[in-house]
Amino acid sequence: MTVAIVHYHLGPGGVSRVIADASRALTSAGVRHVVLIGDGETVARASCPEPSSPPTRTIPGLGYLPTPGTLTASTLTSNLRAAAYDALGGPPKIWHFHNHSLGKNVLIAEVVTLLAMENERIVLQIHDLAEDGRPENCQIISNNSRIYPFSPRIQYAFLNSHDLQIFTNAGLPRKNACILANPITPSLTPSSTNNKQSPPLLFSPVRGIRRKNLGELVFLSALAPEGTRVAISRAPLDPAALAIHDRWSRFARRQGLPIGFGVTDRFMPAPGASAGFESWLSHATHIITTSVSEGFGLPFLEAAAYGKPLIGRNIKHLTNDHADHGIRAGNLYDQLLIPVDWIDFTILRDHLKTTLERNYRCYERHLSNETIAANFAALIHDGWLDFGNLPEPLQQGVIERMKDPESRNVPLVKLGNETHPAIDWLAAAIENRTPTATPDQLEPYSIESYQKKLTALYTRLSRRVASTVRFVPPEKILTHFLAPDAFHFLLSSIGPAAHPPPYRAVVFDIYGTLLIAQEGGVKPDPDADPMLREILKNAGYTPPESPSTELHEAVLRHHAAADVPFPEIDLRILWRELLSLEPGTDLTELIETLENAWHPTRLMPGAEQFIGRLARSGISLGLLSNAQCNTLASLGGIAELFAPELTILSFQHGIAKPSPELFQILTDRLAGRCISPEETLYIGNDPIRDITPAAAHGFQTALFTGHPESLRPGDCKPDLTLTAWP
């Protein structure tokens, strides 16, 4: 059997350690293999000593690649094949991809699809997901609907049961999925630093990226008993993540808190000790974790491997998996609670809106007010907020409160169904130096167990026959992670899109702009009268001789009686009068039938696609139009993409454009989303009714001229002229 393992790099990191361990396991089992990587960086020697370094080939274009340039997926596939053939003396029996769908390389998912369609045997090992708190990554692969292929010759390997369940719920057959947990290979002999005489040292053996919840580590350092130290192993490499890490480091220093950032290889854990990673582990009295998301949760098991007690935040789906093997992960809380009155709700809502807009723009999903409200409600837990799910500026405000002795007693930790004062829980957890799990319990995660599972997986796959390739819908995976109870500030986009849209809201006129419709409203129409009478008879009403004429006269009467400059009358009121019906009789369905027959409309070419693109970009969408109760139905499916409070139709208010009142209503409604007229584009086809009054209220304007029956007479000076939606 021969295997080609594919990953972006072998630089320092969790996946590289897994690949190094897999290479050792395959070498021990006599399985020929090669690791194909995108750059020449080698595995950290702590993960894989020199004699065991995996055989590698470097493939240009296989590393991080946000844009393809001139490289194609077909060319990259050919290059992978050639390199594997050269290393193995023939084509590999198994292709093993790590994190093919993470969005680090725009071509890798396409490469996997090409190999799948050629009936290659493939293992797709999912360590992390672009859909899970990596909006910028997801944006890179958002147009690939075939990112998750499956067939008898494709096997998905997940690190935990939670991810496996998400995919099987989305349509991946259970027989195509397995759990392949990472091996634990400690190289450190547990030390004797857990005696009660040594000062508490809480060590977080992670790279300090945002999802590790650095603010909570700082919070716990502020709450810990005097003499306690907290240390974070390494700083992140990514510049955006490093900026957040460094802001926390500066904040903690200003507050005088006993926490060190990026300590490994920079500072000594004790006088005369080495500054290396293993020295910090050796001197730690506890392993601490505050991460809000983990694929495998290495610190949870490393604590047992190194004989250290584990404290911090629980990730239930991981510790439940560990419990299946009889491992009690540590002294962990489910939530760290602060009272809601510690946070300004206006500021929190603003953070939430801005964050969701960024996320949904990257995910190319429509963001509705209902979604914002549901996410806000999910943040509140019976009058409390979870500190870990707050934006960093608000976390810092809470930490500053810890200087007040009375405030220190207020936060709670939630453990199952119970709550306890966080300060008491933390003191007790630090005083306890006894681990809840021991190295001898880790046999299910041993390199020997991993070798058996991996080779058995390859053997099963090598016997599978070719069959039809199908695909898990990627939108189902994303929808799971966009549920309100899955939202997390620390798993969100940390900045605006690289090319942010020039407007925060776009508001449309309808007739002549989004809908092709003949000019003119209700007027005498002898040619249409027979048809109108027939519709009324079929609906069970006695029609007038000339429905169009009587309706026109009713409009004139109501307009004459109105006390506003630009009146609009609800057609339902007029028809109830003409048919002598009781006030309040619902005639919406009848009017839709009459108007569809009398004044048929159709969408402008390209309008549906254009509106869809805007909605996915995170821009707020609205309507301001002279319209009736049947109008929204004429828009079809795109009607639901417009925000209800930004949908302002003349019949609802009894006034019509160009009344300035309608544009003032729009201004007030937009203010509810903290959007100004200057940040809003109003698009219409009528210089007098659309462009001039919109501009007078400070809106940016665009005149649509994309259809022979669109442009109305009049002079105006729009900011833009749009000649076609495509």
C-alpha positions in Angstrom: 0.0 0.0 0.0 1.2 3.5 -0.8 -0.1 6.8 0.6 0.3 10.4 -0.4 -0.4 12.8 2.5 -1.3 16.3 1.5 -1.1 19.5 3.6 -0.3 23.2 3.1 3.0 23.1 5.1 4.9 21.3 7.8 5.6 24.3 9.9 5.0 24.4 13.7 1.4 23.6 14.5 -1.1 20.9 15.6 -1.7 19.5 12.1 2.0 19.2 11.5 2.4 17.2 14.7 -0.4 14.9 13.7 1.3 14.3 10.3 4.6 13.7 11.9 3.0 11.1 14.2 1.2 9.5 11.3 4.4 9.3 9.4 6.1 7.5 12.3 3.2 5.2 12.6 3.1 4.4 8.9 6.9 3.8 8.8 6.6 1.4 11.8 3.8 -0.4 10.0 5.8 -0.7 6.8 3.5 1.6 4.7 5.3 3.6 2.0 4.2 7.2 2.0 5.2 10.7 1.1 4.0 14.1 2.5 3.3 16.6 -0.2 3.6 20.2 1.1 3.4 23.7 -0.3 6.7 25.0 1.1 9.9 23.6 2.4 9.5 24.4 6.1 10.2 21.3 8.1 8.4 19.9 11.1 9.4 21.3 14.5 12.0 18.9 15.9 10.1 18.6 19.1 7.3 17.0 17.1 9.5 14.8 15.0 13.2 14.1 15.6 15.6 14.1 12.7 15.8 10.3 12.1 12.0 10.2 11.9 11.4 13.3 9.7 8.7 12.3 7.1 9.6 12.0 3.5 8.4 15.2 1.7 8.0 16.8 -1.7 7.4 20.5 -2.1 4.7 21.4 -4.6 4.5 25.1 -5.8 1.0 26.4 -5.3 0.1 23.9 -2.5 0.7 26.4 0.3 -1.7 29.1 1.4 -3.2 30.5 -1.8 -6.1 33.0 -1.5 -6.2 33.6 -5.2 -5.1 31.1 -7.9 -3.3 33.6 -10.2 -2.4 31.6 -13.4 -2.4 28.3 -11.6 -5.4 26.0 -12.2 -6.7 23.1 -10.2 -6.0 20.8 -13.1 -2.3 21.8 -13.3 -1.9 21.5 -9.5 -3.5 18.0 -9.6 -1.1 16.9 -12.3 1.8 18.3 -10.2 0.7 16.4 -7.1 0.4 13.2 -9.2 3.9 13.6 -10.6 5.5 14.3 -7.2 3.7 11.3 -5.6 4.7 9.0 -8.5 8.3 10.2 -8.2 8.4 9.6 -4.4 6.5 6.3 -4.4 7.6 4.7 -7.7 4.0 4.7 -8.9 0.6 6.3 -8.2 -0.5 6.3 -4.6 -3.2 3.8 -3.5 -4.6 6.4 -1.0 -4.7 10.2 -1.1 -4.9 11.6 2.5 -5.8 15.3 2.6 -5.7 17.4 5.8 -8.1 20.3 6.0 -8.9 20.5 2.3 -11.9 22.7 2.9 -10.4 25.2 5.4 -10.2 27.9 2.7 -6.4 28.5 3.0 -6.0 27.5 -0.6 -8.6 28.4 -3.2 -7.6 25.4 -5.4 -7.3 22.5 -3.0 -11.0 21.7 -2.7 -11.2 21.7 -6.5 -8.2 19.3 -6.6 -10.0 16.9 -4.2 -13.1 17.1 -6.5 -11.1 16.3 -9.6 -9.5 13.3 -7.9 -12.9 12.1 -6.5 -14.4 12.3 -10.0 -11.6 10.1 -11.2 -12.5 7.5 -8.6 -9.3 7.9 -6.5 -9.4 6.6 -3.0 -9.3 9.6 -0.6 -9.2 10.3 3.1 -10.5 13.8 4.0 -9.3 14.5 7.5 -11.2 17.5 9.0 -9.3 19.3 11.8 -10.9 22.7 11.4 -13.8 24.1 9.4 -14.0 27.4 7.5 -17.7 27.5 8.4 -16.8 27.4 12.1 -15.7 30.9 13.0 -13.5 31.6 10.0 -15.6 33.9 7.8 -12.6 35.2 5.8 -11.5 31.7 4.9 -15.1 30.7 4.0 -15.3 33.6 1.6 -12.4 32.1 -0.5 -14.3 28.9 -1.1 -17.9 30.2 -1.1 -18.5 29.6 -4.8 -17.5 25.9 -4.6 -20.7 23.8 -4.3 -18.7 20.5 -4.6 -16.3 21.0 -1.8 -17.6 17.9 0.2 -17.6 14.9 -2.2 -18.5 11.5 -1.1 -18.6 8.0 -2.6 -17.6 4.5 -1.3 -13.9 5.5 -2.1 -14.0 8.7 0.0 -13.8 8.5 3.8 -14.1 11.5 6.1 -12.1 11.4 9.3 -13.2 13.7 12.1 -11.5 14.6 15.4 -14.7 14.5 17.4 -18.3 13.2 17.4 -19.7 16.7 17.2 -18.2 17.4 13.7 -19.2 14.0 12.5 -22.8 14.5 13.5 -22.9 17.9 11.7 -21.9 16.3 8.5 -24.1 13.2 8.8 -27.1 15.5 9.5 -26.2 17.4 6.3 -26.3 14.3 4.2 -23.0 12.5 4.5 -23.7 8.7 4.9 -22.5 7.4 8.3 -20.5 4.7 6.6 -18.4 7.4 5.0 -17.4 8.9 8.3 -15.3 7.9 11.2 -13.5 9.4 14.2 -9.7 9.5 14.0 -8.6 11.3 17.2 -5.1 12.7 17.3 -2.4 10.7 19.1 -0.9 12.0 22.3 2.8 11.6 22.5 4.2 13.3 25.6 8.0 13.5 25.8 8.1 15.0 29.3 8.2 13.0 32.5 5.7 14.4 35.0 7.5 16.6 37.5 7.0 17.0 41.2 6.1 20.7 41.0 2.5 20.0 42.1 3.5 20.2 45.8 1.6 22.8 47.7 4.7 24.8 48.6 5.4 25.9 45.0 3.6 29.1 43.9 0.7 28.5 41.5 1.7 28.7 37.8 -1.2 28.3 35.4 0.2 27.4 32.0 -1.8 27.7 28.8 0.2 25.6 26.2 -1.3 27.2 23.2 -0.5 29.8 20.5 -2.5 32.9 21.6 -4.9 33.3 18.7 -8.3 34.9 19.2 -10.4 31.8 19.7 -8.2 30.8 22.7 -10.1 33.6 24.5 -7.1 35.6 25.8 -9.4 38.0 27.7 -10.7 35.2 29.9 -7.1 34.2 30.8 -6.5 37.9 31.8 -9.8 37.9 33.7 -8.8 34.8 35.7 -5.4 36.3 36.4 -7.2 39.3 37.9 -9.4 37.1 40.0 -6.8 34.6 41.2 -5.4 34.5 44.7 -2.3 36.6 45.4 0.9 34.9 44.2 -0.7 33.1 41.2 1.0 33.5 37.8 -0.6 32.8 34.4 1.5 32.2 31.3 0.5 31.8 27.6 3.0 29.7 25.6 3.4 31.4 22.2 2.2 34.5 20.2 0.4 33.9 16.9 2.1 34.2 13.6 -0.8 35.8 11.7 -0.4 39.6 11.8 -4.1 40.2 12.4 -4.2 37.7 15.3 -0.9 39.0 16.6 -2.4 42.5 16.9 -5.1 41.3 19.2 -2.7 39.3 21.2 -0.4 42.3 21.7 -3.4 44.5 22.7 -4.2 42.1 25.5 -0.5 42.0 26.5 -0.4 45.8 26.8 -3.7 45.9 28.6 -2.6 43.3 31.2 0.6 45.2 31.7 -1.2 48.5 32.3 -3.5 46.7 34.8 -0.5 45.2 36.6 -1.8 41.7 36.2 0.3 38.6 36.8 0.1 37.1 33.3 2.8 36.6 30.7 2.3 36.4 26.9 4.5 34.4 24.5 6.7 33.1 27.3 8.2 30.1 25.6 11.8 30.6 24.7 11.7 34.2 26.0 11.4 34.0 29.7 12.3 31.4 32.4 9.5 29.9 34.5 11.8 29.9 37.5 15.3 31.2 38.3 18.0 29.0 36.6 15.4 27.1 34.6 15.3 26.7 30.8 13.0 29.0 28.9 11.8 26.1 26.6 8.3 24.7 26.3 9.0 21.6 28.3 10.5 23.6 31.1 7.3 25.7 31.4 5.3 22.5 31.4 7.5 21.0 34.0 7.2 24.0 36.3 3.4 24.5 35.8 1.2 23.6 38.7 -1.9 23.5 36.4 -2.7 23.5 32.8 -5.4 26.2 32.0 -7.7 26.4 29.0 -10.2 29.1 28.2 -10.6 28.3 24.5 -14.1 28.7 23.1 -13.6 26.3 20.2 -11.3 23.4 19.6 -11.3 20.6 17.0 -9.4 18.2 19.3 -8.6 20.0 22.4 -5.0 18.9 22.9 -4.6 20.7 26.3 -7.4 18.6 27.7 -5.5 15.4 27.2 -2.0 16.9 27.5 -2.8 17.7 31.1 -3.3 14.1 31.8 -0.2 13.1 29.8 2.0 15.4 31.9 0.3 14.7 35.2 -1.0 18.2 35.7 -4.5 19.2 36.9 -6.6 21.0 34.3 -8.7 24.0 35.0 -10.7 26.4 32.9 -13.5 26.5 30.4 -15.3 23.3 29.3 -16.0 22.3 25.7 -18.7 19.8 26.3 -18.5 17.8 23.0 -14.8 17.2 23.5 -15.0 16.2 27.2 -18.0 14.0 26.5 -15.9 12.2 23.9 -13.1 11.9 26.5 -15.5 10.6 29.1 -16.5 7.8 26.7 -12.9 6.5 27.4 -13.3 7.0 31.1 -11.3 10.2 31.2 -12.5 13.1 33.4 -10.9 16.0 31.8 -10.5 18.4 34.7 -12.0 21.0 36.9 -14.0 22.9 34.3 -16.8 25.4 34.2 -19.4 25.7 31.4 -19.9 29.5 31.6 -18.2 32.4 33.3 -21.2 34.7 34.1 -21.4 38.4 34.7 -24.6 40.4 35.3 -26.2 42.1 32.4 -26.2 45.5 34.1 -22.4 45.5 33.9 -22.7 46.0 30.1 -24.2 48.8 28.1 -26.8 47.1 25.9 -26.7 49.8 23.3 -23.0 49.2 22.9 -23.4 45.5 22.9 -26.1 45.6 20.2 -23.9 47.9 18.1 -21.0 45.4 18.4 -23.3 42.6 17.5 -24.8 44.3 14.4 -21.4 45.2 13.1 -20.0 41.8 13.7 -22.9 40.0 12.1 -22.7 42.3 9.1 -19.1 41.4 8.6 -19.7 37.7 9.1 -22.7 37.5 6.8 -20.9 39.5 4.1 -18.1 37.0 4.1 -20.5 34.1 4.2 -22.6 35.7 1.4 -25.7 35.2 3.5 -28.6 37.7 3.9 -28.8 39.3 7.3 -32.3 40.1 8.6 -33.4 42.0 11.7 -34.9 38.8 12.9 -31.5 37.1 12.8 -29.9 40.0 14.7 -32.6 39.9 17.4 -32.3 36.1 17.8 -28.5 36.3 18.2 -28.9 39.1 20.8 -31.4 37.1 22.7 -29.1 34.0 22.7 -26.4 36.1 24.4 -28.5 36.5 27.6 -28.8 33.7 30.1 -31.4 34.5 32.8 -30.0 38.0 33.4 -26.4 37.1 33.0 -23.9 37.2 30.1 -21.1 34.7 29.5 -17.8 36.7 29.7 -16.2 34.5 27.1 -18.8 35.6 24.5 -18.2 39.3 24.7 -16.3 41.5 22.3 -12.8 42.3 23.6 -13.4 46.0 24.5 -16.3 45.0 26.7 -14.2 42.2 28.2 -11.6 44.8 29.2 -14.3 46.9 30.8 -15.3 44.0 33.0 -11.7 43.2 34.0 -11.2 46.8 35.1 -14.1 46.3 37.5 -12.1 43.6 39.4 -10.1 46.4 41.1 -13.3 46.9 43.2 -13.3 44.4 46.1 -17.1 44.2 46.0 -17.2 43.5 42.2 -14.8 40.6 42.6 -17.4 38.6 44.4 -20.1 39.1 41.8 -19.0 36.9 38.7 -20.2 33.3 38.8 -19.1 30.1 37.2 -21.7 27.7 36.0 -21.0 24.0 36.4 -23.8 21.9 35.0 -27.0 23.2 36.6 -25.2 24.9 39.5 -23.5 28.3 39.9 -20.8 29.3 42.3 -18.9 32.5 43.0 -16.1 32.5 40.5 -13.5 33.8 43.0 -14.2 30.9 45.4 -14.2 28.3 42.6 -10.9 29.6 41.2 -9.2 29.6 44.6 -10.3 26.0 45.3 -9.3 24.9 41.8 -5.9 26.4 42.2 -5.4 24.9 45.7 -6.2 21.4 44.3 -3.0 20.0 42.9 -4.3 16.5 42.1 -5.0 15.7 38.4 -8.4 14.3 37.5 -6.8 12.1 34.8 -3.5 10.2 34.5 -1.2 9.1 31.7 -2.2 5.5 32.0 -5.8 6.4 30.9 -4.6 7.7 27.5 -4.1 4.3 25.8 -7.1 5.1 23.4 -5.0 8.1 22.3 -1.6 6.3 22.1 0.5 6.3 18.9 -0.1 2.5 18.8 -3.8 2.9 18.9 -3.6 5.6 16.2 -1.5 3.3 14.0 -4.1 0.5 14.2 -7.0 2.9 13.3 -5.1 4.6 10.5 -3.9 1.4 8.8 -7.3 -0.2 9.2 -8.9 2.9 7.6 -6.5 2.6 4.6 -7.1 -1.1 4.3 -10.9 -0.7 4.2 -10.6 2.1 1.7 -8.2 0.1 -0.6 -10.9 -2.6 -1.0 -13.7 -0.2 -2.1 -15.0 -0.3 -5.6 -15.7 2.8 -7.7 -19.2 4.3 -7.7 -21.1 7.5 -8.3 -19.7 10.6 -6.6 -22.2 12.8 -4.8 -21.8 15.9 -2.7 -22.8 17.1 0.8 -24.5 20.6 0.4 -22.0 23.0 1.9 -24.8 25.5 2.7 -26.1 22.9 5.3 -22.8 22.9 7.1 -22.7 26.7 7.2 -26.3 26.9 8.3 -25.5 24.9 11.4 -22.7 27.3 12.4 -24.9 30.3 11.8 -27.6 29.3 14.3 -28.0 32.0 17.0 -26.8 29.7 19.8 -23.6 29.0 17.8 -22.7 32.7 17.4 -19.5 33.9 19.1 -17.8 37.2 19.0 -14.4 35.5 19.2 -15.2 33.3 16.2 -16.1 36.2 14.0 -14.5 38.4 11.3 -12.1 40.8 13.0 -12.3 43.5 10.4 -14.2 44.8 7.4 -13.9 43.1 4.0 -10.9 43.9 2.0 -13.1 45.8 -0.4 -16.0 47.0 1.7 -19.1 48.1 -0.3 -19.5 51.8 -0.8 -23.0 51.8 0.8 -24.4 50.3 4.0 -27.9 50.3 2.6 -29.5 50.3 -0.8 -33.2 51.2 -1.3 -35.2 50.7 -4.5 -38.2 52.0 -6.2 -40.2 49.1 -7.7 -42.2 49.9 -10.9 -39.9 50.7 -13.8 -36.9 49.9 -11.6 -37.2 46.3 -10.4 -40.5 45.5 -12.3 -41.3 46.1 -16.0 -44.7 47.8 -16.0 -46.6 50.1 -18.3 -46.8 53.7 -17.1 -50.1 54.8 -15.7 -52.3 53.6 -13.0 -56.0 53.3 -12.6 -57.9 54.9 -15.6 -61.0 54.1 -17.8 -60.1 51.0 -19.9 -63.1 49.7 -21.9 -60.9 46.9 -23.4 -60.1 45.6 -19.9 -63.7 45.8 -18.5 -64.9 42.4 -19.8 -62.0 40.7 -18.2 -62.4 42.6 -14.9 -66.1 41.7 -14.8 -65.4 38.1 -15.3 -62.8 38.0 -12.5 -65.3 39.7 -10.1 -68.1 37.3 -11.1 -65.8 34.2 -10.5 -65.0 35.6 -7.1 -68.7 35.8 -6.2 -69.3 39.5 -6.7 -71.7 41.6 -8.8 -69.5 43.8 -11.0 -70.3 47.3 -12.2 -70.8 47.8 -15.9 -67.4 49.4 -16.3 -65.2 48.5 -13.4 -62.3 50.5 -14.7 -64.3 53.7 -15.0 -65.9 53.4 -11.6 -62.6 52.7 -10.0 -61.0 55.7 -11.7 -63.8 58.0 -10.5 -63.4 56.6 -6.9 -59.7 57.4 -7.0 -60.6 61.0 -8.1 -63.1 61.4 -5.3 -60.7 60.2 -2.6 -57.9 62.3 -4.0 -60.1 65.4 -3.9 -61.1 64.7 -0.3 -57.6 64.1 0.9 -55.8 66.8 2.8 -52.3 65.9 1.8 -50.4 67.1 -1.3 -49.7 63.6 -2.7 -52.4 61.3 -1.6 -52.4 57.5 -2.2 -55.5 55.3 -1.7 -55.5 51.7 -0.7 -57.1 49.7 -3.6 -58.8 47.4 -1.0 -60.8 50.4 0.3 -61.9 51.4 -3.2 -63.0 47.9 -4.2 -64.9 47.5 -0.9 -66.8 50.7 -1.8 -67.5 49.6 -5.4 -68.7 46.1 -4.3 -70.6 47.4 -1.3 -68.6 45.3 1.2 -68.2 45.6 4.9 -65.1 47.6 6.1 -62.2 45.3 6.8 -63.2 42.7 4.3 -59.9 41.2 3.1 -59.6 41.7 -0.7 -55.9 41.2 -1.0 -56.2 38.0 -3.0 -58.8 39.5 -5.3 -56.7 42.6 -6.0 -53.7 40.4 -6.8 -55.8 38.5 -9.3 -57.2 41.7 -10.9 -53.9 43.5 -11.1 -52.0 40.5 -12.5 -54.6 40.4 -15.3 -55.0 44.1 -15.8 -51.5 45.4 -15.2 -49.1 42.4 -15.6 -45.5 42.9 -14.5 -42.3 41.0 -14.8 -38.8 41.3 -13.2 -36.2 43.4 -15.0 -33.6 41.2 -16.5 -30.8 40.6 -14.0 -32.7 42.2 -11.1 -33.1 39.0 -9.2 -29.4 38.1 -9.4 -28.4 41.7 -8.5 -30.6 41.8 -5.4 -29.3 38.4 -4.3 -25.7 39.5 -4.6 -26.4 42.6 -2.5 -28.2 40.6 0.1 -25.3 38.2 0.5 -22.9 41.1 0.8 -24.4 42.1 4.1 -25.9 45.4 2.8 -29.2 46.4 4.3 -31.9 46.4 1.6 -35.1 48.4 1.4 -38.0 49.5 -0.8 -39.6 52.9 -1.1 -42.2 53.0 -3.8 -45.7 54.0 -4.9 -47.3 50.6 -4.6 -50.3 48.6 -3.5 -51.0 45.5 -1.5 -50.2 43.2 -4.5 -46.8 44.7 -5.2 -44.6 42.6 -3.0 -46.0 39.4 -4.4 -45.1 40.6 -7.9 -41.4 40.6 -6.8 -41.5 36.8 -6.2 -38.8 35.3 -4.0 -36.6 38.4 -3.7 -39.3 40.2 -1.7 -38.1 38.4 1.5 -34.6 39.9 1.1 -35.8 43.4 1.9 -35.9 44.4 5.5 -39.5 44.8 6.7 -39.0 48.1 8.5 -37.2 49.5 5.4 -40.1 48.5 3.1 -42.1 51.7 2.7 -45.0 51.4 0.3 -47.3 54.4 -0.5 -50.6 52.5 0.2 -49.5 51.8 3.8 -49.2 55.5 4.6 -51.8 57.2 2.4 -49.2 59.4 0.7 -47.2 58.9 -2.5 -43.9 60.0 -3.9 -42.6 62.6 -4.3 -43.9 63.4 -0.8 -40.9 64.3 1.4 -42.7 62.5 4.3 -41.9 59.1 2.8 -38.2 59.9 2.6 -38.3 61.2 6.1 -39.8 57.9 7.3 -37.0 56.1 5.5 -34.5 58.3 7.1 -35.9 57.5 10.6 -36.1 53.8 9.9 -32.5 53.7 8.7 -31.4 55.5 11.9 -32.7 52.4 13.8 -29.8 50.6 12.1 -27.4 53.4 12.7 -27.3 54.1 9.0 -27.3 57.7 7.6 -28.8 58.9 4.3 -25.2 59.6 3.2 -24.4 55.9 3.6 -27.5 54.9 1.6 -28.1 54.6 -2.2 -31.6 55.2 -3.4 -32.3 53.8 -6.9 -35.3 54.8 -9.0 -36.3 55.5 -12.6 -38.2 58.7 -12.2 -36.2 62.0 -11.9 -39.1 63.9 -10.3 -40.6 61.3 -8.0 -37.4 59.4 -7.1 -34.1 61.1 -7.6 -34.9 64.8 -6.7 -36.7 64.1 -3.4 -34.1 61.4 -2.4 -31.2 63.8 -3.0 -33.0 66.5 -1.1 -32.9 64.3 2.0 -29.2 63.6 1.6 -29.4 60.2 0.0 -26.9 59.1 -2.6 -29.0 58.5 -5.8 -28.9 56.3 -8.9 -31.1 56.7 -12.0 -32.1 53.4 -13.6 -32.5 53.6 -17.3 -32.4 49.9 -18.2 -35.7 49.4 -20.0 -37.5 51.4 -22.8 -40.5 51.9 -20.4 -38.3 52.8 -17.4 -37.1 56.3 -17.8 -39.7 59.0 -16.9 -39.4 62.7 -18.1 -37.7 65.3 -15.9 -34.3 66.7 -15.1 -32.1 65.5 -12.3 -28.5 65.1 -11.2 -28.0 61.5 -9.9 -24.8 60.3 -8.5 -24.9 57.3 -10.7 -26.8 56.2 -13.8 -27.5 52.5 -14.1 -28.2 51.2 -17.6 -28.8 47.5 -16.8 -28.8 45.2 -13.7 -26.4 42.6 -15.1 
